[in-house]
């Protein structure tokens, strides 16, 4: 072989070797290779991957999110070869792309197998958060962070946590994950285990999940239970928010559990001693105690005597004198008052209290200092259709009935001349302690002008009356010179058709029989009907009966004729 031929062969071999070398080097572009760290600076890490030149990788690519990079000389690392050489002749390497490439393979396998993956939340973006899944960046929607809305995600960031892959698209580089799905799955497992072991009387720890007007829902770890407002504490609680707040950890006892509906009733007060256990000893009947008004209703006021023990002051036991006043005008909420124990019912857990019993009874004081028949002075506090109320003390009124105002005037006419606020004198007629009533009389301050005259008439007496007034209900009449009387409509005649008041006129005289009379009213009740019956009876006795053949008309006619003859 000539020298020229030898040179050509060597040239061809070198060209082939060079082409082969370039082919081998080119084949590693776009792949992950191992390299050795040969240099570490503040910003970059120099790596030898066996190429003609070394490559530099930003140091931050070796650090986990939120942490510093831990890399040393001599470490073997995997990197992604983007290009063999850049314009400066150095290899273009990427640790981040290498990690991402590895991660994508693992994530795709986990997605196919529906397995959980571990990631770290490291950033916040619109609509959610970014999660590092061992090199691959995923999107965590805000709605998928937790089962319940979380206001502060700070404690979750930077901490490795399990996630479920909801969607993965390697071509677009899109991964969507959920932390909520993992929690719900764990919650379901915990719920199943909790429910299977749940027993009444069991004490559990839970978190207040929601508060309503009637109670609070407590998360027991996968299952919710209702803590009714009456089971939060022994004392009165008007609204659960007074004792609980959302997110609060509480110890509760299982009161009832329905395995079919899986409804759980919880209680907090059951974990404390029952304040009613010694209520009978602590709150003896007749004892005077101090308590705080907790609630006011139309029928009374509730008073807290001890932590968890309340009694009711009924409206009838609030005041000796204020009978028709709303309890809210006597006491106020949160007011500290003194009460007396009237009754204790341990079965119904009720304590009856009295407020007025802790003050002097003004009715007893009045009875002690005043006697029937004594004269008292007071201010007219009210005038009604049935009489005048006179203030006798600050709290007690006495009533002057309409019939006890005047000897001469009756009805509304007796009220004329009296005004609210006037000072009047009256005689005490009666003190009724049982009914808490004092009867007064103004007319009794003077002698009865008819005292002698009324004694002239007895029940059954026949009298001649002068009609002074005609009204729908009967006739007002005058007997003698001063006595007044009244004939009811039904007593105007035996015959129903003749019981018409329009048959009579003022100043007309009629004969009637006295049926009722009384010194208190100084008036008589009379009856024409009774007179007619009496006359018929008398005629029958004096002139025979209808059995003799004479008619009733004949008998009455004979009696009337005899009466007329005798009058002549």
MOZI-V158735 format. One record per backbone hydrogen bond with DSSP energy under -1.0 kcal/mol. CO is the residue of the C=O (numbers start at 1). NH is the residue of the N-H. If there is no record, write none. Layout:
# MOZI-V158735
CO_NH / CO_NH
This chain:
# MOZI-V158735
2_6 / 3_7 / 4_8 / 5_9 / 6_10 / 7_11 / 8_12 / 9_13 / 10_14 / 11_15 / 12_16 / 13_17 / 14_18 / 15_19 / 16_20 / 17_21 / 18_22 / 19_23 / 20_24 / 21_25 / 22_26 / 23_27 / 25_28 / 26_29 / 28_31 / 31_81 / 33_79 / 35_77 / 36_48 / 37_74 / 39_46 / 43_59 / 44_41 / 45_57 / 46_38 / 46_39 / 47_55 / 48_36 / 54_91 / 55_47 / 57_45 / 58_61 / 59_62 / 60_63 / 64_67 / 72_75 / 75_37 / 77_35 / 79_33 / 80_94 / 81_30 / 83_92 / 86_89 / 90_86 / 92_82 / 92_83 / 94_80 / 95_99 / 96_100 / 97_101 / 98_102 / 99_103 / 100_104 / 101_105 / 102_106 / 103_107 / 104_108 / 105_109 / 106_110 / 107_111 / 108_112 / 109_113 / 110_115 / 117_163 / 119_161 / 120_132 / 121_158 / 123_130 / 125_128 / 127_142 / 128_125 / 129_140 / 130_122 / 130_123 / 131_138 / 132_120 / 133_136 / 136_133 / 138_131 / 139_177 / 140_129 / 141_144 / 142_145 / 144_179 / 144_180 / 153_156 / 153_157 / 156_159 / 161_119 / 163_117 / 164_178 / 167_176 / 169_174 / 174_169 / 175_139 / 176_166 / 176_167 / 178_164 / 179_183 / 180_184 / 181_185 / 182_186 / 183_187 / 184_188 / 185_189 / 186_190 / 187_191 / 188_192 / 189_193 / 190_194 / 191_195 / 192_196 / 199_202 / 202_254 / 204_252 / 206_250 / 207_219 / 208_247 / 210_217 / 214_229 / 215_212 / 216_227 / 217_209 / 217_210 / 218_225 / 219_207 / 223_220 / 225_218 / 226_266 / 227_216 / 228_231 / 229_232 / 231_268 / 231_269 / 239_242 / 240_243 / 240_244 / 245_248 / 248_208 / 250_206 / 252_204 / 253_267 / 254_201 / 256_265 / 258_262 / 263_258 / 264_226 / 265_255 / 265_256 / 267_253 / 268_271 / 269_272 / 274_277 / 276_279 / 278_282 / 279_283 / 284_287 / 287_341 / 289_339 / 291_337 / 292_304 / 293_334 / 295_302 / 299_315 / 300_297 / 301_313 / 302_294 / 302_295 / 303_311 / 304_292 / 306_309 / 309_305 / 309_306 / 311_303 / 312_353 / 313_301 / 314_317 / 315_318 / 317_355 / 317_356 / 321_323 / 326_329 / 327_330 / 327_331 / 332_335 / 335_293 / 337_291 / 339_289 / 340_354 / 341_286 / 343_352 / 345_350 / 350_345 / 351_312 / 352_342 / 352_343 / 354_340 / 355_358 / 356_359 / 361_365 / 362_366 / 363_367 / 364_368 / 365_369 / 366_370 / 371_374 / 374_428 / 376_426 / 378_424 / 379_391 / 380_421 / 382_389 / 386_402 / 387_384 / 388_400 / 389_381 / 389_382 / 390_398 / 396_392 / 396_393 / 398_390 / 399_440 / 400_388 / 401_404 / 402_405 / 404_442 / 404_443 / 410_413 / 411_414 / 412_415 / 415_418 / 419_422 / 422_380 / 424_378 / 426_376 / 427_441 / 428_373 / 430_439 / 432_437 / 437_432 / 438_399 / 439_429 / 439_430 / 441_427 / 442_445 / 443_446 / 448_451 / 450_454 / 453_456 / 454_457 / 458_461 / 461_514 / 463_512 / 465_510 / 466_478 / 467_507 / 469_476 / 473_489 / 474_471 / 475_487 / 476_468 / 476_469 / 477_485 / 478_466 / 479_483 / 483_479 / 484_524 / 485_477 / 486_526 / 487_475 / 488_491 / 489_492 / 491_528 / 491_529 / 495_498 / 496_499 / 498_500 / 500_503 / 501_504 / 505_508 / 508_467 / 510_465 / 512_463 / 513_527 / 514_460 / 516_525 / 518_522 / 523_518 / 524_486 / 525_515 / 525_516 / 527_513 / 528_532 / 529_533 / 530_534 / 531_535 / 532_536 / 533_537 / 534_538 / 535_539 / 536_540 / 537_541 / 538_542 / 539_543 / 545_548 / 546_549 / 551_555 / 552_556 / 553_557 / 554_558 / 555_559 / 556_560 / 557_561 / 558_562 / 559_563 / 560_564 / 561_565 / 562_566 / 563_567 / 564_568
